[in-house]
Amino acid sequence: NAALAAATLLTTTKLKKFDGIKRNQVDNYAIWHIRSIACQHQSTSQGGWGHTWQSALWAATAGQAGWLLWDKLNQAERGYVASMVESEANAVAKRGPRYFRDRAGNELSQGDSKADEVSWDLLAPTLAVAMMPKHKNAKIWKESAIALSLAAFSRPGDLTKEQSINGINVALRLPGTNANEDGTITNHGI
C-alpha cells in the first residue's frame, strides 16, 4: 500500500516535494518497495511468498504500483513485477471462485462468506490482462476475472433470475452465492 500510495502521488501530481520529502526520494522509496516485494515472490525467489490467502491482493497492489511507475523501472524490476502478477493471476484462475453457499442454500463455509476473498482474488487476473493483453494466458485471466466478479457478491436470487450480463447468463453460470439476498455479507459469524 505504501508503494501504491507513493506511485499514485508521483503519477497524479507534479509536486516537487510531498510534506517536505523531495520527489526523487518518494520515487526511490516506491521503486525500492516494488522491487523488494516483487523479487521476494515465489515466481522469482525459491521459498518466497505467494499463492496463499490474500497473496493475490498483495501482488495486485504491488503490481499496480509497478505498472504506474513502469517507465522508471529497470528491465529486471519490470521482470519481477510481471512475473509476480502473472504467477498470482495463474494461481487464482486455477483455484477459481469460492462460495459461501451452494445452489441449494447449504453453507459451504460455516458463517463465513467468501465475498472478500473472491473480491481481492479478482484483482490479480484483472491486472494481469490489463498489463499483458497479448499474453498467452490473457483469455484465461479474463474468464477468471469474469467468474470471480460474478461470484463476489452473488445473491441467492441470482440463481433463478433470467438475467444476462455481457452475454453471460448469471443463473446458469453461478454454482453458489456469497451474499445474502439483501446484499449483506455474513463474515466470521457476523
C-alpha positions in Angstrom: 0.0 0.0 0.0 2.9 2.4 0.7 4.3 1.7 -2.8 0.9 2.2 -4.4 0.3 5.4 -2.5 3.7 6.8 -3.5 3.3 5.7 -7.1 -0.1 7.3 -7.2 1.3 10.6 -5.8 4.1 10.5 -8.4 1.9 9.9 -11.4 -1.0 12.2 -10.5 0.9 15.3 -9.4 3.7 17.5 -10.5 4.7 18.5 -6.9 8.4 18.7 -6.3 8.0 18.0 -2.6 5.5 16.0 -0.5 5.3 17.2 3.0 9.0 18.2 2.9 10.1 15.0 1.1 11.7 15.5 -2.3 10.0 13.9 -5.3 13.1 11.8 -6.2 13.1 10.4 -2.6 9.5 9.4 -2.9 10.3 7.9 -6.3 13.2 5.9 -4.9 11.1 4.8 -1.9 8.3 3.5 -4.2 10.7 1.7 -6.5 12.6 0.1 -3.6 9.3 -1.3 -2.2 8.1 -2.5 -5.6 11.4 -4.3 -6.2 11.6 -5.7 -2.7 8.1 -7.1 -2.8 8.2 -8.5 -6.3 11.6 -10.1 -6.1 10.6 -11.9 -3.0 7.6 -13.6 -4.7 7.9 -17.3 -5.3 7.9 -16.7 -9.0 11.3 -15.2 -8.6 12.7 -16.4 -5.3 12.6 -20.1 -4.2 10.6 -20.3 -1.0 9.2 -16.8 -1.4 5.7 -15.6 -0.6 2.7 -16.2 -2.8 -0.3 -18.4 -3.8 -1.8 -18.1 -0.3 -4.6 -16.3 1.4 -4.5 -12.6 0.3 -1.4 -13.0 -1.8 -3.4 -12.1 -5.0 -4.3 -8.8 -3.3 -0.7 -8.1 -2.2 0.6 -8.9 -5.7 -2.1 -6.8 -7.4 -1.4 -3.8 -5.1 2.4 -4.0 -5.6 1.8 -4.8 -9.3 -0.3 -1.7 -9.8 2.3 0.4 -8.2 4.9 -1.1 -10.5 2.7 -0.6 -13.6 2.2 3.1 -12.6 5.9 3.6 -12.4 6.7 1.2 -15.3 8.8 3.7 -17.2 11.0 4.2 -14.2 11.7 0.5 -13.5 14.7 -1.1 -15.0 14.4 -4.3 -17.0 14.9 -6.7 -14.0 12.4 -4.8 -11.9 9.8 -5.0 -14.7 10.5 -8.7 -15.0 9.9 -9.2 -11.2 6.6 -7.3 -11.3 5.4 -9.1 -14.5 6.4 -12.5 -13.1 4.6 -11.9 -9.8 1.4 -10.6 -11.4 1.4 -13.5 -13.9 2.0 -16.1 -11.3 -0.8 -14.9 -8.9 -3.2 -14.5 -11.9 -2.5 -18.1 -12.9 -2.9 -19.4 -9.3 -6.2 -17.5 -8.9 -7.5 -18.8 -12.3 -6.6 -22.3 -11.4 -8.3 -22.1 -8.0 -11.4 -20.4 -9.2 -14.0 -18.6 -7.0 -15.1 -19.9 -3.6 -18.6 -19.7 -2.3 -20.4 -19.3 1.0 -23.5 -21.3 -0.1 -24.1 -23.9 -2.8 -27.2 -23.7 -5.1 -29.3 -25.4 -2.6 -28.5 -22.9 0.1 -26.2 -25.1 2.2 -23.4 -23.2 3.8 -20.0 -24.4 2.5 -18.0 -22.3 4.9 -19.9 -22.1 8.1 -20.8 -18.5 8.9 -18.1 -17.1 6.6 -18.8 -15.6 3.2 -16.1 -15.8 0.6 -17.0 -12.4 -0.8 -13.9 -10.7 0.5 -11.5 -13.4 -0.7 -13.1 -13.6 -4.1 -13.1 -9.7 -4.4 -9.3 -9.5 -3.8 -8.6 -12.6 -5.8 -10.1 -11.0 -8.9 -7.6 -8.2 -8.8 -4.7 -10.4 -9.9 -6.2 -11.7 -13.2 -7.8 -8.3 -13.9 -4.4 -6.5 -13.6 -2.6 -9.3 -15.5 -4.9 -9.0 -18.5 -4.7 -5.2 -18.4 -0.9 -5.2 -18.2 -0.3 -8.1 -20.6 -3.2 -8.2 -23.0 -1.3 -10.3 -25.6 0.0 -12.9 -23.1 -0.8 -16.5 -23.9 -3.0 -16.7 -20.7 -4.9 -13.4 -21.3 -8.1 -15.2 -22.3 -7.8 -17.5 -19.2 -7.3 -14.4 -16.9 -10.2 -12.6 -18.5 -12.5 -15.6 -17.9 -11.2 -15.9 -14.4 -11.9 -12.2 -13.7 -15.5 -12.6 -15.1 -16.2 -15.7 -12.9 -14.8 -14.0 -9.8 -16.7 -10.8 -10.5 -20.0 -12.7 -10.8 -19.2 -14.8 -7.7 -18.0 -12.0 -5.3 -21.4 -10.6 -4.3 -23.8 -13.1 -5.9 -27.1 -13.4 -4.0 -29.5 -16.5 -3.8 -32.0 -14.7 -6.1 -29.3 -14.5 -8.8 -29.5 -18.3 -9.2 -33.0 -18.1 -10.6 -33.1 -14.7 -12.4 -33.3 -14.8 -16.2 -30.6 -12.2 -16.4 -27.7 -11.8 -18.8 -24.7 -9.6 -18.1 -22.3 -9.1 -21.0 -23.8 -12.1 -22.7 -23.4 -14.4 -19.7 -26.5 -16.0 -18.2 -25.7 -15.4 -14.5 -28.2 -18.1 -13.2 -26.6 -20.8 -15.3 -23.0 -19.7 -14.6 -23.2 -19.5 -10.7 -22.7 -22.7 -8.7 -23.3 -20.8 -5.5 -23.6 -17.4 -3.7 -21.6 -15.2 -1.4 -24.0 -12.5 -0.3 -27.4 -12.7 1.5 -30.5 -11.8 -0.5 -30.5 -8.2 0.9 -26.9 -7.7 -0.3 -25.3 -8.0 3.2 -22.4 -10.3 3.8 -22.1 -12.9 6.6 -18.4 -12.8 7.6 -16.8 -14.6 10.5 -20.2 -15.4 12.0 -21.3 -11.8 12.0 
